[in-house]
Amino acid sequence: MTIAQFETMGLWLGLSVLYIFIVLAINDVLKKSQAPRFGRFFVWLVLFLSPLVFVIKTVVQYFLE
């Protein structure tokens, strides 16, 4: 395994763990605030689209190289 591969795996693992903590924190805040269903939908939509953009960017960079 090269250093670049190790750094890439560490980046993905670190971002995944951070994202899980963010999801848990936002879920807790939404439950305690009793936010309306429509507002919760948009919070989760934005929350799940953000890592999708990161994955798409990585895939596009892979195919362009």
C-alpha positions as MATLAB code, in Angstrom:
seq = 'MTIAQFETMGLWLGLSVLYIFIVLAINDVLKKSQAPRFGRFFVWLVLFLSPLVFVIKTVVQYFLE';
ca = [
       0.000    0.000    0.000;
       1.392    3.371   -0.973;
       1.239    6.496    1.136;
      -1.292    8.043   -1.256;
      -3.616    5.046   -0.917;
      -3.285    5.142    2.867;
      -4.087    8.872    2.907;
      -7.123    8.332    0.678;
      -8.458    5.556    2.895;
      -7.850    7.657    5.999;
      -9.672   10.601    4.450;
     -12.715    8.509    3.563;
     -12.782    6.822    6.960;
     -12.370   10.088    8.837;
     -15.059   11.846    6.833;
     -17.427    8.902    7.297;
     -17.015    8.942   11.075;
     -17.444   12.715   11.183;
     -20.559   12.471    9.035;
     -22.085    9.848   11.338;
     -21.579   12.143   14.336;
     -23.184   15.033   12.436;
     -26.194   12.869   11.529;
     -26.627   11.796   15.160;
     -26.383   15.383   16.414;
     -28.877   16.726   13.886;
     -31.265   13.862   14.585;
     -31.153   14.698   18.300;
     -31.768   18.407   17.656;
     -34.704   17.691   15.329;
     -36.330   15.379   17.875;
     -35.938   17.816   20.758;
     -37.136   20.855   18.805;
     -40.215   19.072   17.446;
     -39.571   20.535   13.996;
     -42.360   20.170   11.439;
     -42.188   17.244    9.044;
     -41.651   19.502    6.013;
     -38.644   21.180    7.640;
     -37.142   17.856    8.693;
     -37.436   16.609    5.126;
     -35.303   19.468    3.815;
     -32.752   19.094    6.601;
     -32.267   15.408    5.746;
     -32.294   16.129    2.011;
     -29.447   18.611    2.312;
     -27.611   16.396    4.777;
     -27.629   13.391    2.448;
     -26.958   15.285   -0.782;
     -23.739   16.830    0.544;
     -21.715   13.567    0.715;
     -23.255   12.454   -2.566;
     -21.620   15.444   -4.259;
     -18.274   14.436   -2.724;
     -18.647   10.893   -4.104;
     -19.666   12.153   -7.550;
     -16.662   14.490   -7.618;
     -14.322   11.610   -6.816;
     -15.860    9.354   -9.483;
     -15.666   12.072  -12.135;
     -12.020   12.778  -11.275;
     -11.261    9.049  -11.557;
     -12.752    8.805  -15.042;
     -11.131   12.015  -16.268;
      -7.625   10.786  -15.393;
];
